[in-house]
Amino acid sequence: MKYLKINTGEKADLEALKNAILQLKGVDSVDIIDEENPESELKKAFAKTKEQLKKGDYETVVNDIFDLLIKDNSKK
């Protein structure tokens, strides 16, 4: 799996951007992550976990949570 990181300005229409990207061939999902609010990012990861566990995708669950916990937040 590969990821694309897009940095947006304050006035960006994130839902419109998300919908546009989802229309591209080969795009399975789009997540909006607020780096200014890591707590909301953690909540999203745990919400996504339930569906991943149902599918038996344990490796992705562990990797997502591990990446969140070790992410460098010193840029603030």
C-alpha positions as CSV (number, residue, x, y, z in Angstrom):
1,M,0.0,0.0,0.0
2,K,1.3,3.5,-0.8
3,Y,0.2,6.8,0.7
4,L,-0.1,10.3,-0.7
5,K,0.2,13.2,1.6
6,I,-1.4,16.5,0.6
7,N,-0.9,19.6,2.7
8,T,-3.9,22.1,2.4
9,G,-4.5,25.7,3.4
10,E,-6.9,26.7,6.0
11,K,-9.7,27.5,3.5
12,A,-9.4,24.3,1.5
13,D,-12.7,22.4,0.9
14,L,-11.5,19.1,2.3
15,E,-14.7,17.2,1.5
16,A,-14.6,18.3,-2.1
17,L,-10.9,17.3,-2.3
18,K,-11.7,14.0,-0.8
19,N,-14.5,13.3,-3.2
20,A,-12.3,14.3,-6.2
21,I,-9.5,12.0,-5.1
22,L,-11.9,9.1,-4.6
23,Q,-12.9,9.4,-8.3
24,L,-9.4,8.5,-9.4
25,K,-8.7,5.0,-10.6
26,G,-7.0,2.8,-8.0
27,V,-7.9,5.0,-5.0
28,D,-9.5,2.8,-2.3
29,S,-10.0,5.3,0.5
30,V,-9.1,8.9,1.6
31,D,-8.6,9.9,5.2
32,I,-8.5,13.5,6.4
33,I,-6.0,13.8,9.2
34,D,-5.6,17.0,11.3
35,E,-2.0,17.2,12.4
36,E,-2.9,20.1,14.7
37,N,-5.2,17.8,16.6
38,P,-3.5,14.4,17.1
39,E,-6.3,13.3,19.5
40,S,-8.8,13.3,16.6
41,E,-6.3,11.3,14.5
42,L,-6.1,8.7,17.2
43,K,-9.9,8.5,17.5
44,K,-10.1,8.0,13.7
45,A,-7.5,5.2,13.9
46,F,-9.5,3.4,16.6
47,A,-12.8,3.8,14.7
48,K,-11.2,2.3,11.6
49,T,-9.8,-0.6,13.7
50,K,-13.2,-2.2,14.2
51,E,-13.7,-2.7,10.5
52,Q,-10.2,-3.9,10.0
53,L,-10.6,-6.5,12.8
54,K,-13.8,-7.8,11.2
55,K,-11.8,-8.4,8.0
56,G,-8.9,-10.1,9.9
57,D,-6.5,-7.4,8.9
58,Y,-4.5,-7.4,12.2
59,E,-1.2,-6.3,10.7
60,T,-2.6,-3.1,9.3
61,V,-4.3,-2.3,12.7
62,V,-1.0,-2.7,14.5
63,N,1.0,-0.7,12.0
64,D,-1.6,2.1,12.0
65,I,-1.6,2.5,15.7
66,F,2.2,2.1,16.0
67,D,2.7,4.8,13.4
68,L,0.4,7.1,15.2
69,L,2.2,6.6,18.5
70,I,5.7,7.1,17.3
71,K,4.9,10.0,14.8
72,D,7.2,13.0,15.2
73,N,5.0,15.8,16.6
74,S,8.0,18.1,17.3
75,K,7.1,20.3,14.2
76,K,4.6,22.2,16.3
